[in-house]
Amino acid sequence: MMFKFMKKAPAGQLTAPVTGHYLPIEQVTDEVFASKAVGDGFVIVPDEMTNTINAPVDGVVSSIFPTKHAILIKTKQGVEVLIHMGIDTVELQGAPFEMQVEADFKVKAGEPLVTIDWAQLKAADKANTIMVVSSNATFTPAEPLPAAVTTDSVIGQFDLSAE
């Protein structure tokens, strides 16, 4: 029991939503995300062997997009964290995504949010990139940050923007 407690990320810290490779948000191939128009954050290019996307933070699922390609989680601190699955996946009308949560569910970092059928994304020629961004907070990456990450890896933290 003690070991599980020691692995828990402090409030504000984010873990990787899936096993894969970290990229700064500026390097994603989607210009809207790369320009930070949606918000600050990071990208994980998943290891396609892993089809479950987990909550990167503790919070409440405040919204699930009708096409199931994106989930919004609000933390106790008020940070709004968007998990956007794939690029241009809105066009797939939710087909590859099987939700494990519903709006208003409380989630803990590491708990499953959605299962993705990567074969459907590949067949539709869609990138499998997972973007984690916040429209109301700034992202600071963890130091040092390994290129290869797991769902136990602390990626960094969101700090509420001073308004």
C-alpha contacts under 8 A as a table, 3 or more apart, distances in Angstrom:
res1	aa1	res2	aa2	distance
1	M	4	K	5.47
1	M	5	F	6.70
2	M	5	F	5.25
2	M	6	M	6.44
3	F	6	M	5.09
3	F	7	K	6.46
4	K	7	K	5.30
4	K	8	K	6.62
5	F	8	K	5.40
7	K	152	D	7.55
9	A	13	Q	5.84
9	A	14	L	7.23
9	A	15	T	7.50
9	A	154	V	7.05
10	P	13	Q	5.71
11	A	58	D	7.93
12	G	57	V	7.53
12	G	77	Q	7.69
12	G	157	Q	5.39
12	G	158	F	5.90
12	G	159	D	7.08
13	Q	57	V	7.03
13	Q	154	V	6.79
13	Q	155	I	7.49
13	Q	156	G	5.64
13	Q	157	Q	4.20
13	Q	158	F	6.82
14	L	56	P	5.11
14	L	57	V	5.41
14	L	109	A	7.68
14	L	154	V	5.70
14	L	155	I	5.64
14	L	156	G	5.56
14	L	157	Q	5.47
14	L	158	F	7.64
15	T	56	P	4.73
15	T	57	V	6.79
15	T	109	A	6.92
15	T	110	G	7.45
15	T	151	T	6.01
15	T	152	D	6.16
15	T	153	S	5.40
15	T	154	V	4.39
15	T	155	I	5.36
15	T	156	G	7.44
16	A	19	T	6.91
16	A	44	I	7.30
16	A	54	N	7.85
16	A	56	P	5.77
16	A	149	V	6.78
16	A	150	T	6.20
16	A	151	T	4.74
16	A	152	D	6.88
16	A	153	S	5.89
16	A	154	V	6.65
16	A	155	I	6.13
17	P	44	I	7.83
17	P	53	I	5.33
17	P	54	N	4.52
17	P	55	A	5.75
17	P	56	P	5.05
17	P	110	G	7.06
17	P	151	T	5.74
18	V	44	I	7.25
18	V	46	P	6.13
18	V	47	D	7.81
18	V	50	T	7.03
18	V	52	T	6.87
18	V	53	I	5.37
18	V	54	N	6.32
18	V	150	T	6.32
18	V	151	T	5.39
19	T	44	I	7.90
19	T	46	P	5.73
19	T	47	D	5.80
19	T	50	T	6.72
19	T	148	A	7.69
19	T	149	V	5.60
19	T	150	T	4.13
19	T	151	T	5.68
20	G	44	I	6.02
20	G	45	V	5.41
20	G	46	P	4.08
20	G	47	D	4.59
20	G	148	A	5.72
20	G	149	V	5.47
20	G	150	T	6.51
21	H	44	I	5.36
21	H	45	V	5.14
21	H	46	P	6.43
21	H	47	D	7.61
21	H	147	A	5.35
21	H	148	A	4.51
21	H	149	V	5.78
22	Y	42	F	7.36
22	Y	43	V	5.84
22	Y	44	I	4.70
22	Y	45	V	6.58
22	Y	146	P	7.62
22	Y	147	A	5.30
22	Y	148	A	6.42
22	Y	149	V	6.67
23	L	27	Q	6.38
23	L	28	V	7.37
23	L	42	F	6.26
23	L	43	V	5.05
23	L	44	I	6.15
23	L	45	V	7.57
23	L	147	A	7.65
24	P	27	Q	5.67
24	P	28	V	7.48
24	P	41	G	7.50
24	P	42	F	5.06
24	P	43	V	6.10
25	I	28	V	5.66
25	I	33	F	6.76
25	I	34	A	5.41
25	I	36	K	7.46
25	I	40	D	7.23
25	I	41	G	5.81
25	I	42	F	4.44
25	I	43	V	5.54
25	I	131	M	7.51
26	E	33	F	7.43
26	E	34	A	4.14
26	E	35	S	6.44
26	E	36	K	7.45
27	Q	34	A	6.16
28	V	31	E	7.35
28	V	33	F	6.96
28	V	34	A	5.48
28	V	43	V	6.99
28	V	129	T	7.91
29	T	34	A	7.04
30	D	33	F	5.58
30	D	34	A	6.02
30	D	87	I	6.70
31	E	34	A	4.83
31	E	35	S	5.85
32	V	35	S	5.49
32	V	36	K	6.57
32	V	37	A	5.59
32	V	38	V	6.71
33	F	36	K	5.05
33	F	37	A	6.07
33	F	38	V	5.83
33	F	39	G	7.27
33	F	131	M	7.91
34	A	37	A	7.71
36	K	39	G	4.73
36	K	40	D	5.49
38	V	133	V	7.20
38	V	134	S	7.43
38	V	135	S	6.05
39	G	133	V	5.38
39	G	134	S	4.91
39	G	135	S	4.19
39	G	136	N	7.30
39	G	137	A	7.75
39	G	138	T	7.97
40	D	133	V	5.21
40	D	134	S	5.57
40	D	135	S	6.67
40	D	137	A	7.03
40	D	138	T	5.60
40	D	139	F	5.74
41	G	131	M	7.44
41	G	132	V	5.54
41	G	133	V	4.12
41	G	134	S	6.33
41	G	138	T	7.26
41	G	139	F	5.25
41	G	158	F	7.90
42	F	131	M	6.01
42	F	132	V	5.47
42	F	133	V	6.46
42	F	139	F	7.84
43	V	129	T	6.79
43	V	130	I	5.61
43	V	131	M	4.53
43	V	132	V	6.14
44	I	129	T	6.13
44	I	130	I	5.20
44	I	131	M	6.56
45	V	128	N	6.66
45	V	129	T	4.79
45	V	130	I	6.20
46	P	50	T	7.18
46	P	128	N	6.90
46	P	129	T	6.71
46	P	130	I	7.25
47	D	50	T	5.85
48	E	51	N	6.68
48	E	118	W	6.81
51	N	115	T	5.50
51	N	116	I	5.16
51	N	117	D	6.71
51	N	118	W	7.06
52	T	112	P	6.33
52	T	113	L	7.37
52	T	114	V	5.85
52	T	115	T	4.49
52	T	116	I	6.35
53	I	112	P	5.91
53	I	113	L	5.74
53	I	114	V	5.38
53	I	115	T	6.26
53	I	116	I	7.59
54	N	109	A	7.11
54	N	110	G	5.07
54	N	111	E	5.16
54	N	112	P	4.24
54	N	113	L	5.17
54	N	114	V	7.14
54	N	151	T	7.53
55	A	58	D	7.19
55	A	107	V	6.88
55	A	108	K	6.61
55	A	109	A	4.84
55	A	110	G	5.22
55	A	111	E	5.49
55	A	112	P	6.31
55	A	113	L	6.06
56	P	109	A	4.95
56	P	110	G	6.27
57	V	73	I	7.95
57	V	75	T	7.24
57	V	107	V	7.82
57	V	108	K	6.25
57	V	109	A	4.30
57	V	110	G	7.58
58	D	75	T	6.14
58	D	76	K	7.85
58	D	106	K	7.69
58	D	107	V	5.55
58	D	108	K	4.13
58	D	109	A	4.91
59	G	73	I	5.87
59	G	74	K	5.30
59	G	75	T	4.19
59	G	76	K	6.15
59	G	106	K	5.78
59	G	107	V	5.47
59	G	108	K	6.52
60	V	73	I	5.35
60	V	74	K	5.35
60	V	75	T	6.51
60	V	103	A	7.83
60	V	104	D	5.77
60	V	105	F	5.60
60	V	106	K	4.39
60	V	107	V	5.95
61	V	64	I	7.45
61	V	71	I	7.15
61	V	72	L	5.90
61	V	73	I	4.41
61	V	74	K	6.50
61	V	101	V	7.80
61	V	102	E	6.95
61	V	103	A	5.07
61	V	104	D	5.12
61	V	105	F	5.38
61	V	106	K	6.40
61	V	107	V	7.18
62	S	71	I	7.88
62	S	72	L	5.57
62	S	73	I	5.40
62	S	74	K	6.17
62	S	103	A	5.49
62	S	104	D	5.70
63	S	71	I	5.85
63	S	72	L	5.02
63	S	73	I	7.10
63	S	103	A	5.43
63	S	104	D	7.78
64	I	68	K	6.14
64	I	70	A	6.15
64	I	71	I	4.56
64	I	72	L	6.35
64	I	102	E	7.24
64	I	103	A	6.33
65	F	68	K	5.06
65	F	69	H	6.52
65	F	70	A	5.54
65	F	71	I	6.32
66	P	93	Q	7.97
66	P	94	G	7.48
67	T	70	A	7.74
67	T	90	V	5.83
67	T	92	L	7.46
67	T	93	Q	4.74
67	T	94	G	4.30
68	K	71	I	7.29
68	K	90	V	7.88
68	K	93	Q	7.54
68	K	94	G	4.92
68	K	97	F	6.14
68	K	98	E	7.85
68	K	99	M	7.37
69	H	84	H	6.04
69	H	85	M	5.26
69	H	86	G	7.32
69	H	89	T	6.23
69	H	90	V	6.04
69	H	94	G	6.40
69	H	97	F	6.94
70	A	82	L	6.82
70	A	83	I	5.50
70	A	84	H	4.35
70	A	85	M	5.96
71	I	82	L	5.76
71	I	83	I	5.27
71	I	84	H	6.67
72	L	80	E	6.67
72	L	81	V	5.61
72	L	82	L	4.48
72	L	83	I	6.38
73	I	80	E	5.83
73	I	81	V	5.12
73	I	82	L	6.43
74	K	78	G	5.96
74	K	79	V	5.61
74	K	80	E	4.54
74	K	81	V	6.16
75	T	78	G	5.17
75	T	79	V	5.25
75	T	80	E	6.59
75	T	81	V	7.74
76	K	79	V	7.48
78	G	160	L	7.73
79	V	134	S	7.05
79	V	136	N	6.38
79	V	137	A	6.32
79	V	158	F	7.30
79	V	159	D	7.63
79	V	160	L	6.31
80	E	134	S	5.51
80	E	135	S	6.74
80	E	136	N	6.44
80	E	137	A	7.66
81	V	132	V	6.74
81	V	133	V	5.73
81	V	134	S	4.76
81	V	135	S	7.65
82	L	131	M	7.75
82	L	132	V	5.61
82	L	133	V	5.24
82	L	134	S	5.99
83	I	130	I	6.93
83	I	131	M	5.80
83	I	132	V	4.71
83	I	133	V	6.78
84	H	130	I	5.77
84	H	131	M	5.06
84	H	132	V	6.44
85	M	89	T	7.24
85	M	128	N	6.89
85	M	129	T	6.41
85	M	130	I	4.72
85	M	131	M	6.54
86	G	89	T	5.59
86	G	121	L	7.96
86	G	126	K	6.67
86	G	127	A	5.37
86	G	128	N	4.46
86	G	129	T	4.72
86	G	130	I	5.65
86	G	131	M	7.69
87	I	126	K	6.08
87	I	127	A	5.36
87	I	128	N	6.87
87	I	129	T	6.57
88	D	91	E	6.15
88	D	126	K	6.71
88	D	127	A	7.98
89	T	92	L	5.37
89	T	93	Q	7.65
89	T	94	G	7.99
89	T	121	L	7.73
89	T	126	K	6.63
90	V	93	Q	5.82
90	V	94	G	7.18
92	L	95	A	5.84
92	L	96	P	7.37
94	G	97	F	5.49
94	G	98	E	7.99
95	A	98	E	7.93
95	A	120	Q	7.90
96	P	116	I	5.48
96	P	117	D	4.90
96	P	118	W	7.24
96	P	120	Q	5.83
96	P	121	L	6.87
97	F	114	V	6.46
97	F	115	T	5.85
97	F	116	I	4.84
97	F	117	D	6.66
98	E	114	V	5.48
98	E	115	T	5.09
98	E	116	I	6.46
99	M	102	E	7.33
99	M	113	L	6.23
99	M	114	V	4.42
99	M	115	T	6.51
100	Q	112	P	6.37
100	Q	113	L	5.00
100	Q	114	V	5.05
100	Q	115	T	7.25
101	V	105	F	6.39
101	V	112	P	7.84
101	V	113	L	5.58
101	V	114	V	7.26
102	E	105	F	5.72
107	V	111	E	6.43
108	K	111	E	5.70
110	G	151	T	6.47
110	G	152	D	7.61
112	P	115	T	7.83
117	D	120	Q	5.64
117	D	121	L	6.98
118	W	121	L	5.08
118	W	122	K	6.13
118	W	128	N	7.32
119	A	122	K	5.03
119	A	123	A	5.99
120	Q	123	A	5.04
120	Q	124	A	6.17
121	L	124	A	5.15
121	L	125	D	6.16
121	L	126	K	5.12
121	L	127	A	7.06
121	L	128	N	6.90
122	K	125	D	4.90
122	K	126	K	5.84
122	K	127	A	7.38
122	K	128	N	7.94
123	A	126	K	7.71
134	S	137	A	5.51
134	S	138	T	7.19
134	S	139	F	7.96
134	S	158	F	7.58
136	N	160	L	6.09
136	N	161	S	5.90
137	A	158	F	5.56
137	A	159	D	5.08
137	A	160	L	4.11
137	A	161	S	4.73
138	T	158	F	5.32
138	T	159	D	5.28
138	T	160	L	6.40
138	T	161	S	6.13
139	F	156	G	7.00
139	F	157	Q	5.70
139	F	158	F	4.56
139	F	159	D	6.56
140	T	156	G	5.48
140	T	157	Q	5.45
140	T	158	F	6.46
140	T	159	D	7.88
141	P	145	L	7.26
141	P	155	I	5.84
141	P	156	G	4.05
141	P	157	Q	6.54
142	A	145	L	5.59
142	A	154	V	6.77
142	A	155	I	5.38
142	A	156	G	4.20
142	A	157	Q	7.40
145	L	155	I	6.83
146	P	149	V	6.41
149	V	152	D	7.79
149	V	153	S	5.67
150	T	153	S	5.27
